[in-house]
Amino acid sequence: MKLVSINNYPGKEFEVLGLVKGTVVQSKNIGRDFMAGMKTLVGGEIVGYTEMLTEARQIATKRMVDEAEAMGADAIIGVTFGSSAVMQGAAEIVAYGTAVKFL
């Protein structure tokens, strides 16, 4: 599955199949959350949260791709990610785009 963030696919004509999305709400365990809180005292990257968000983006992307594959898509254009905090130590990640079939 080809994924692009632009709203076209250079050199290809395609049929639009529709919007596809993937979403996940991910959290870290209490131990990692405590260590993240301690890190805020000294500054710097909070690696536990970076890893959590990376994993969440991968899950959301896979769910989006699975939805596109079920529609018979060859690619997803206009891929965008969004995130929001849903509670302390948990974030929602959404991946969405337009599923297309090459002509």
Buried (B, 14 or more C-beta within 10 A) or exposed (E): BEBBEEEEBEEEEBEEBEBBBBBBEBBBEEEBBEEBEEBEEEEEEBEBBEEBBEBBBBBBBBBBBEBBBEEEBBBBBBBEBEBEEEEEBBBBBBBBBBBBBEE
